Amino acid sequence: MPKMPRLRKPLSRLGLRLPARLRLPARTRELRLPAVRLPRTRRGQRRAAQAVMVGCALALAPATWMYTTADAHVRSVADVPARDVAVVFGAGLREGVPSPYLAHRLDAAAELYEGGKVRVVLVTGDNSREEYDEPDAMRTYLTARGVPDGRIVSDYAGFDTWDSCVRAKKIFGVERAVLVTQGFHVRRAVALCRAAGVDSYGVGVAERRDVTWYYGGVRELAAAGKAALDTVTRPDPHFLGPREPGVTEALAGGGP
């Protein structure tokens, strides 16, 4: 099949024109970016640099507060102080069972129970839909790991970290706890629970550095701002409700 000759002249010089509906308006044929004018004087440049530095400091202030507040209270499973209650935060389900990240949190909680570091495990997560039940999935996983069902208490309205911390204190009467979550989340959990009145230590579960881990780390920088705001404004959780005796009754059953 013979090749078509290449056109070396613009269409306008060949006497051809595009249909009107395919032609761009004159004003959009050339796109020009607005010029960025930098200060010309040293004084102006100094002020611009100071403004940038202040903006960066304000953006990082919540994360700095979070680290300074919680860092001394982050431990490992081996050296965390003993507490009556471990709080495990939800981290998503896959086809009705705990996601790998949530399973690792539950493994650490089971290890704490087996080692006598905690006597009761409070699982807190999302059950806002009938078909999605984090606490019951967490309970099933823990019982399979050997934690007695009577030593597990479920909070079905732990929709975020602040809600879980406030409800642990106001609904379940938790005064002191070991918080179990991933390393990138543990400082925020400790800072928020301590602000909510729960004397907390955190166990940061180690994970391999995959996409989820890096996403979680970046997300924490943004979540630090909300955490700082929550500690100042102290909003009520989405659901509060009456006091529940589950933790008290579980503790009354004796030691592990």
Secondary structure, DSSP 8 states (H G I E B T S, - for coil): --------S-GGGGT----GGGS--GGGSS----------SHHHHHHHHHHHHHHHHHHHHHHHHHHHHHGGGEE-TTTS---SEEEEE---EETTEE-HHHHHHHHHHHHHHHTTS-SEEEEE-B-SBTTB-HHHHHHHHHHHTT--GGGEEEETB--SHHHHHHHHHHTT---EEEEEEEHHHHHHHHHHHHHTT-EEEEEEE-----HHHHHHHHHHHHHHHHHHHHHHH----S---S---HHHHHHTT---
